């Protein structure tokens, strides 16, 4: 079983991967838009930019979640991962439709499909890792609460024993 420290480091590595992936998707999306404007085509595609922004936000919230392991940051990170997953799936569908219309596959389209597939895989893994981290954190808090409760019961017993009985 993984330790909490290993989960946090894995989450941090996945988050840095998301930041790099988001930056790459945004760069390729801007390149695609510039290329479409340069060739004066009517199909301007901004979806790689949006899916890249989703991956970038997912990575940044993952770094925040790795630093502060609170329930709110874990929920935020999971929500960003789900948004990144949806953005990646929609971008793959859009790029596939563009390839069908263009009747030729450009290297840019293949790169976008690969990056989005990696993003979808990363978002799925990150969501799973966040659930594991939340479970680990919940167990840790339960043990702390249980030990605290046990300690307070012991202290209560000691105070009762030290008070003399008077009639």
HUPE-V115447 format. One record per helix or strand. SS is the DSSP state (2 for helix, 1 for strand). FROM is the first residue (numbers start at 0). TO is the last residue. If there is no record, write none. Layout:
SS;FROM;TO / SS;FROM;TO
//
This chain:
2;3;37 / 2;46;66 / 2;70;101 / 2;106;161
//
